[in-house]
Amino acid sequence: MAKALRFALSTTSKYIASSGKSSSKVFQNHCNAVFNSHVKRAPYSMLSASKLPCASCSTVQSAPYSTEVDKEISKFLDKEIQFESSRSSQSLPNVPGFEVVADGGDLTFTKATGAEKVVVRLSVNGAVDSIMSENDQEKNDEPPQMVCKPPFEVELSKGDGKILALQCSFPSQDQMFEDAQSQDAEQIDDQFEIQEVAIHGGEWKDTTFSVSAATMDAELFDLLMDMLDERGINDEFIGHLVDYCTAYENKQYVGFLNSLKSFADK
């Protein structure tokens, strides 16, 4: 803008000197014409800079929480994460004789002996339940012990492509109590039970024929349980399995709580 004014003054001076006239009106008209011609060619940013908002004024400040409920969830999770972390161990327990592979909520335990292979598959999702003993009932202020006892499937193979599959589960607490009341003193109480049995070529499909343990001959049921026992699927293994699943599920749960808190904090 100043450059345009200087240009107008210089050209006007030359104009007056050449014409020999010193009219103020001529000077004013010519100056306005030159000034306006340069103003029209001036960049838009020069003319409108004073009208544009500053960068700091137009910056939108993001809130630490999207809603008030998100803030309440985040505060609650602080306490929950601290409590659950105090219950979890840094390392997972060992399951002797088995290789463990984890994939999210799924766990696979594998043991190979020569051409024979034993595979146990399960998922810890939705498999946590509380166990309340008589001592725990007297301590109402303490939370019950949480234990993960998921149903599992045992696959036995001998290298020929055929798989004997047995779907197993843990008896409920009510069922265990009823069995304890009705069973004889010499009767052995198994830690798990077979639910269904099938033989397939690699995958248990919906069309695969299976036999329910409820309609199976009692002697055959006991022999199948002995078959599992000989291959290491016994009460000792079940104890290690429950300990591992409980610890693993707790770690997964703490990870979920941390992810949920990060989501609420955005």
C-alpha positions in Angstrom: 0.0 0.0 0.0 2.8 2.4 0.8 4.5 1.5 -2.4 1.4 2.5 -4.3 1.3 5.9 -2.6 5.0 6.6 -3.3 4.5 5.6 -6.9 1.5 8.0 -7.1 3.6 10.9 -5.7 6.5 10.4 -8.0 4.4 10.2 -11.2 2.3 13.2 -10.2 5.5 15.3 -9.6 6.7 14.4 -13.1 3.3 15.2 -14.5 3.1 18.7 -13.0 6.7 19.4 -13.9 6.1 18.6 -17.6 2.8 20.5 -17.9 4.0 23.5 -15.9 0.7 23.6 -14.0 0.5 23.6 -10.2 -3.1 23.0 -9.7 -3.9 21.2 -6.5 -7.0 19.7 -8.0 -5.1 18.1 -10.8 -2.6 16.8 -8.3 -5.4 15.2 -6.2 -7.2 13.6 -9.1 -4.1 12.1 -10.6 -2.9 10.8 -7.2 -6.3 9.1 -6.5 -6.3 7.4 -10.0 -2.8 6.0 -9.6 -3.4 4.9 -6.0 -6.7 3.1 -6.9 -5.2 1.3 -9.8 -2.5 -0.2 -7.6 -4.9 -1.0 -4.8 -7.0 -3.1 -7.2 -4.0 -5.2 -8.1 -2.9 -5.6 -4.5 -3.0 -9.2 -3.2 -6.2 -10.3 -1.4 -4.1 -11.3 1.6 -2.9 -7.8 2.0 -6.4 -6.3 1.9 -8.2 -8.8 4.1 -5.5 -9.8 6.6 -7.0 -7.6 9.2 -10.4 -9.4 8.8 -9.0 -12.9 9.1 -9.1 -14.6 12.5 -5.8 -15.4 14.1 -4.6 -19.0 14.2 -4.7 -19.2 17.9 -8.3 -17.9 18.0 -9.5 -20.5 15.5 -7.9 -23.5 17.2 -10.5 -25.8 18.8 -9.5 -27.0 22.2 -10.3 -30.7 22.6 -12.0 -31.9 25.8 -10.2 -34.6 27.9 -13.4 -36.6 27.9 -16.2 -36.9 25.4 -19.0 -37.0 28.0 -19.4 -36.9 31.7 -20.2 -40.6 31.7 -16.8 -41.3 30.0 -15.2 -39.4 32.9 -17.0 -41.5 35.4 -16.0 -44.7 33.6 -12.4 -43.6 33.6 -12.4 -42.9 37.3 -14.0 -46.3 38.1 -11.5 -48.1 35.9 -8.6 -46.6 37.8 -9.7 -48.4 41.0 -10.7 -51.6 39.1 -7.4 -51.9 37.3 -5.5 -51.4 40.5 -7.5 -54.1 42.3 -7.3 -56.6 39.5 -3.6 -56.0 38.9 -2.9 -56.7 42.6 -4.6 -60.2 42.1 -2.6 -61.1 39.0 0.9 -62.6 39.0 3.7 -61.5 36.7 4.2 -64.9 35.2 1.8 -67.7 34.2 1.9 -71.0 36.0 3.5 -74.1 34.3 1.5 -77.0 32.9 4.0 -79.9 33.0 4.4 -81.9 29.8 2.3 -79.6 27.6 3.2 -76.9 25.2 0.8 -73.9 25.5 -0.2 -71.6 22.6 -2.4 -68.6 23.3 -4.5 -66.7 20.8 -6.7 -64.0 22.4 -9.2 -65.9 24.5 -8.3 -69.3 23.1 -5.7 -71.7 24.5 -4.2 -74.9 23.1 -2.3 -77.4 25.1 -0.3 -80.0 23.1 1.7 -83.1 24.1 3.3 -85.5 21.6 4.7 -88.9 22.3 6.0 -90.6 19.2 3.3 -90.7 16.6 0.6 -90.1 19.2 -0.6 -86.6 20.0 -2.8 -85.2 22.7 -4.4 -81.8 22.1 -6.6 -79.9 24.6 -8.5 -76.9 23.2 -10.5 -74.4 25.1 -11.6 -70.7 25.4 -11.5 -68.7 28.6 -14.2 -66.3 27.4 -17.2 -66.3 29.8 -15.7 -69.2 31.8 -15.0 -67.4 35.1 -17.1 -68.1 38.2 -16.9 -67.4 41.9 -16.1 -70.1 44.4 -17.4 -69.5 47.9 -16.2 -71.8 50.7 -17.6 -71.9 54.2 -14.7 -69.7 55.5 -15.4 -67.2 52.7 -19.1 -67.0 53.7 -18.1 -65.8 57.2 -16.1 -63.0 55.6 -18.8 -61.0 53.9 -16.5 -58.0 53.4 -14.1 -59.9 51.2 -14.8 -60.7 47.5 -15.2 -64.4 46.5 -12.4 -66.2 44.8 -12.7 -66.1 41.0 -11.8 -69.3 39.1 -11.7 -70.0 35.4 -13.1 -73.5 34.6 -13.9 -73.5 30.9 -15.3 -76.5 29.0 -12.6 -78.1 26.9 -12.1 -80.6 24.1 -9.5 -83.4 24.1 -8.2 -84.7 20.7 -6.3 -88.0 20.6 -4.6 -89.0 17.4 -2.2 -91.9 16.5 -0.8 -90.6 13.2 -3.3 -92.1 10.8 -5.4 -88.9 10.3 -8.3 -90.1 12.6 -9.0 -88.2 15.7 -10.9 -89.3 18.8 -12.5 -86.2 20.2 -14.0 -85.9 23.6 -15.9 -82.8 24.8 -15.4 -82.4 28.5 -16.7 -80.0 31.2 -16.5 -79.2 34.9 -19.4 -80.1 37.1 -21.2 -77.1 38.6 -20.9 -76.3 42.3 -24.4 -77.4 42.9 -23.8 -80.7 41.2 -20.6 -81.3 43.1 -22.4 -80.6 46.4 -25.2 -83.0 45.5 -22.7 -85.7 44.5 -20.8 -85.2 47.8 -24.0 -85.7 49.7 -25.1 -88.8 47.9 -21.9 -90.7 47.0 -20.4 -93.5 49.0 -17.2 -93.0 51.0 -15.3 -95.2 48.6 -16.5 -93.5 45.4 -13.9 -91.4 43.5 -15.0 -87.9 42.6 -13.6 -86.9 39.2 -12.6 -83.3 38.7 -14.2 -83.3 35.2 -16.6 -85.3 33.1 -17.0 -86.3 29.5 -20.0 -84.8 27.8 -19.8 -86.0 24.2 -17.6 -88.3 22.0 -16.9 -88.4 18.3 -14.4 -89.7 15.7 -13.6 -87.4 12.8 -10.9 -86.8 10.2 -9.6 -83.5 11.4 -12.6 -81.3 12.2 -15.7 -81.8 14.3 -18.4 -80.6 12.0 -22.1 -80.2 12.6 -22.7 -83.3 10.5 -20.2 -85.4 12.5 -21.9 -88.3 14.4 -21.4 -88.1 18.1 -22.5 -90.0 21.2 -23.7 -88.3 24.3 -22.2 -89.4 27.6 -25.7 -89.3 29.1 -26.8 -92.3 26.9 -23.4 -94.0 26.9 -22.9 -97.3 28.7 -21.4 -96.7 32.1 -18.6 -99.1 31.7 -17.6 -97.5 28.3 -17.7 -94.1 30.0 -15.3 -95.3 32.7 -12.9 -96.9 30.2 -12.8 -93.6 28.2 -11.9 -91.8 31.4 -9.2 -94.3 32.0 -7.9 -93.7 28.4 -7.6 -90.0 29.2 -5.9 -90.7 32.5 -3.2 -92.8 30.8 -2.4 -89.9 28.5 -2.0 -87.4 31.3 -5.6 -85.9 31.3 -6.1 -86.6 35.0 -6.8 -84.7 38.2 -3.3 -83.4 38.4 -3.4 -82.0 34.9 -6.8 -80.4 35.6 -5.4 -78.7 38.6 -2.6 -77.1 36.5 -5.1 -76.3 33.8 -7.5 -74.4 36.1 -4.6 -72.5 37.6 -3.3 -71.5 34.2 -6.7 -70.5 32.8 -7.5 -68.5 35.9 -4.2 -66.5 35.7 -4.4 -66.1 32.0 -8.0 -64.9 32.0 -7.1 -62.4 34.7 -4.3 -61.0 32.6 -6.6 -60.7 29.6 -9.2 -59.0 31.7 -6.7 -56.4 33.0 -5.6 -55.7 29.4 -9.2 -55.2 28.5 -9.8 -52.7 31.3 -6.7 -50.7 30.2 -8.0 -50.6 26.6 -11.4 -49.5 27.8 -9.9 -46.7 29.9 -7.8 -45.5 27.0 -11.0 -45.4 24.9 -12.9 -43.5 27.6 -10.1 -41.0 28.1 -10.1 -39.8 24.4 
